[in-house]
C-alpha cells in the first residue's frame, strides 16, 4: 500500500467517525459515544478536510505549485463503463464509481451533495429531520417511482435510515450527469466557504 493509499484509507476512517459511524463495524456509534459530541465531530470533519487537500495535492504536505484543479467532467462514452449495481447502493457509492472512471488527480471530484441537490431540485428527494435532530434526505413519492428508496437498518445505537438507489435510479443519475456536473461546479465556492466556517468553529471563533 502506497503512502497516498494509506492517507485515503485514514480519511475514510475519519469520515465515518465524523458521521458517528464505527469504522471497524460500519455501525452507528451509541449516542453517548464521544464521537457523537458536536465539538469532536467538527474536529474530525476539519482534519478530514485537511487530509483531503493533502491527498488532492498528491500526498504532499503544503501548497502545490498553484495548480488549480480542473472542474469535474466526464464524457458520455466514458460513463458507459459505469458499473450498475443490481443491489441498491448509496449516493456515495455512485459518486465513487463515477470518480473512479476519471483518470489522474488534476480534476476535482464529483460530490455526492451535487447529486442530492439535483434530485432535490427535481422533487425526487426531500430533506427531513430525525427525532434525534439529524438531517437526512429521503425520497418523495416521485423518487420512489424512479427507484429511490429508504431502508431502515439497525446498528448499535438502534434503527437508522439509509437512502439507496436501484438500477433504474442509478441510470437516471447517469442520464442527467450534465446537469449534475453543472451543480458540482457551482457548489465549489460554497464548499470552500463551509471549510472556512468549520475552521473558525474548531478554533472557537
Secondary structure as GFF3:
##gff-version 3
##sequence-region A 1 205
A	DSSP	alpha_helix	3	18	.	.	.	ID=ss1
A	DSSP	beta_strand	21	22	.	.	.	ID=ss2
A	DSSP	beta_strand	27	28	.	.	.	ID=ss3
A	DSSP	three_ten_helix	34	36	.	.	.	ID=ss4
A	DSSP	alpha_helix	38	56	.	.	.	ID=ss5
A	DSSP	alpha_helix	76	79	.	.	.	ID=ss6
A	DSSP	alpha_helix	91	100	.	.	.	ID=ss7
A	DSSP	alpha_helix	112	121	.	.	.	ID=ss8
A	DSSP	beta_strand	125	129	.	.	.	ID=ss9
A	DSSP	beta_strand	135	139	.	.	.	ID=ss10
A	DSSP	alpha_helix	141	146	.	.	.	ID=ss11
A	DSSP	beta_strand	148	155	.	.	.	ID=ss12
A	DSSP	beta_strand	158	165	.	.	.	ID=ss13
A	DSSP	alpha_helix	167	175	.	.	.	ID=ss14
A	DSSP	alpha_helix	177	186	.	.	.	ID=ss15
A	DSSP	alpha_helix	188	203	.	.	.	ID=ss16
###
